[in-house]
Amino acid sequence: MPEAVVTMDGWYCLHDFRTVNWTAWKQANSEEREQAINEFQQLIGKWEDTEKSKQGSHALYTVVGQKADFMMMILRPTMEELNEIETVFNKSKLAEFTSKEYSYVSVVELSNYMGNADENDPEIQGRLKPILPKWNHICFYPMDKRRQGNDNWYVLEKDERAKLMYAHGMTGRQYAGKIRQFITGSIGLDDWEWGVTLFAHDVLQFKKLVYEMRFDEVTSRYGDFGSFYIGNLLKTEEVPQFLHV
Ligand code: VOV
């Protein structure tokens, strides 16, 4: 039987996508809107404090296209904290004007194919508990490794999988400084096997990287993908402008 890889797992992760009901938002009076915006900014302020004390991290992006209007990506040490954050948002004034579009629950994951990584190494700890970059663009999509006929990732021996992952890593390394990738594992946690979250300064680099990877065997033979979500950075101070009507 092929050997499973022992993963190293870090902070839990919630991707939370919301759509604004602009009609209801426009009908609200200006005090209500101001209250909703202030409360949301205070909430983000708390996330910023948590990030400063390295107890978690977050990213806030507007979403381009009709899949949602904005997304919150939250990293925390426990699943309970993720749940608390979404509940606080759900009880907020702004939530009265938004609908839940999609969410994804996972955990920051590093696979240790070479078997030589030391989980206590500060560099590895930094990757398991990362501070998310506030780069201009985000790209999120869930994915599976295929299990179909001759293309079944889960019957490949570990050495073979390690070789394919190595080639994958080599393609990715060419994008150093242009793209930062965060792989979150979600087997047993959500509907797909992994979440892929990419950050870039230049949005076109997502297309170039994802296209180039389509030719890596690990993707061409074994990659199955869900919906793609693309977004632009929403800074805390830009929230009032984004919500201005
Ligand atoms: C900047 C781009 C980039 C780079 C450098 C990179 C490197 C690496 C390395 C070195 C490793 C293995 C060790 C680890 O760190 O886990 C991985 C692991 C993984 N990757 Fe990756 N990946 C990138 C980018 C990158 C993308 C764009 C995708 C989506 C695939 C695509 O075709 O759309 C992806 C997927 C994954 C997955 C699902 C895993 C876990 C697979 C498993 O079976 O465990 N990844 N990845």
Boltz pocket constraint, residues with backbone or C-beta under 6 A from the ligand:
constraints:
  - pocket:
      binder: B
      contacts: [[A, 109], [A, 110], [A, 111], [A, 112], [A, 113], [A, 143], [A, 165], [A, 168], [A, 169], [A, 171], [A, 172], [A, 173], [A, 175], [A, 176], [A, 179], [A, 180], [A, 181], [A, 183], [A, 194], [A, 196], [A, 198], [A, 209], [A, 210], [A, 213], [A, 214], [A, 219], [A, 223]]
      max_distance: 6.0
